């Protein structure tokens, strides 16, 4: 019983850490000023006149449309995009016999009915991004996506049932020949799941980061000790999501903590 109590206390600690992380994100989004491109350019001019070029370091958020002269083409959905993430997983079902032991080591063990367990393994995954521009009603601003945290829209979510023997997987630009390979244990391949998320050209995005002007070129990028958020969700959606997630994690942490302490005491 004490072991379960310790596990619950550990879970409470992890949930509390997640709660604090959500609260920090909520505070960051709520406190960062949403600016237009024109306002940021005027700010850069003022900073250059006062302190010289390259002196601007300003935390800001901006809402606008994605523009890119040389976009990526996502592998599965073949979407013209500035960011995409894809994965292909094999899903299988495995029957594992359950043994029921006896207190007598010399006594034979009895076997229960096999228990079916669904598992998966990754066959392929890829994530790519490219520099782009964000455009609002007042102009365009360069975006350096290096080190960004992306929230993208799902472009592909497809399950292909498995065939008997070898199988050729084809979707968009992706191609993979899967040989018929025996898997240890009583296992059956159910099929293959394709998943992809992307931020498409011309899509509306919300970006939060640091506006700088190295070499006189204005851009928004990841700050040295902070985050760069690039999301297809708008500011209000992100605020609601972070607030809801923080509250759920806080309640779950309290429940796990109380139950864990009670089990340790009992």
PyMOL commands that set and color helices and strands:
alter all, ss='L'
color gray80, all
select helices_A, chain A and resi 2-31+37-51+214-216+235-265
alter helices_A, ss='H'
color red, helices_A
select strands_A, chain A and resi 57-67+72-73+80-96+99-100+110-111+115-129+132-136+139-143+149-151+153-161+167-171+174-178+186-200+204-212+219-221+229-231
alter strands_A, ss='S'
color yellow, strands_A
deselect
rebuild
show_as cartoon
